[in-house]
Amino acid sequence: MKEAEMKQIGKFVTEAIDAKDNREKLEKIRQEVKALCQPFPVYRIEEGIAV
């Protein structure tokens, strides 16, 4: 992840705080976060694989 993704993550955090009582908006943000993270798999060092 680079600067552009970090800026988007900051926006997600702000939106989530503002929508803390709005389940529909939070679900939309959740889906957007998943889409943003899709190209950046988590790497497990102990197994040497990306998940």
C-alpha positions in Angstrom: 0.0 0.0 0.0 1.1 3.5 -0.8 0.0 7.0 0.0 -3.2 6.9 -2.1 -4.4 3.8 -0.2 -3.5 5.4 3.2 -5.5 8.4 2.3 -8.5 6.2 1.4 -8.1 4.3 4.7 -8.3 7.6 6.6 -11.5 8.5 4.7 -12.9 5.1 5.6 -12.1 5.7 9.3 -13.8 9.1 9.2 -16.8 7.8 7.4 -17.2 4.9 9.8 -17.0 7.2 12.9 -19.6 9.5 11.3 -21.9 6.6 10.5 -21.4 4.6 13.7 -25.2 4.1 14.1 -25.9 3.5 10.4 -25.6 -0.2 9.7 -26.2 0.2 6.0 -23.5 2.8 5.6 -21.1 0.7 7.7 -21.7 -2.3 5.5 -21.0 -0.3 2.4 -17.7 0.9 4.0 -16.8 -2.7 4.9 -17.3 -3.8 1.3 -15.2 -0.9 0.1 -12.4 -1.8 2.6 -12.5 -5.4 1.4 -12.2 -4.2 -2.3 -9.3 -1.9 -1.4 -7.4 -4.7 0.5 -8.0 -7.4 -2.1 -4.7 -6.7 -4.0 -2.7 -6.7 -0.7 -2.8 -10.2 0.8 -1.6 -10.8 4.4 1.7 -12.7 4.5 2.2 -15.4 7.2 5.9 -15.6 7.9 5.8 -18.9 9.8 4.2 -20.7 6.8 5.7 -18.5 4.1 2.4 -18.1 2.3 0.1 -15.2 1.4 -3.5 -15.7 2.6 
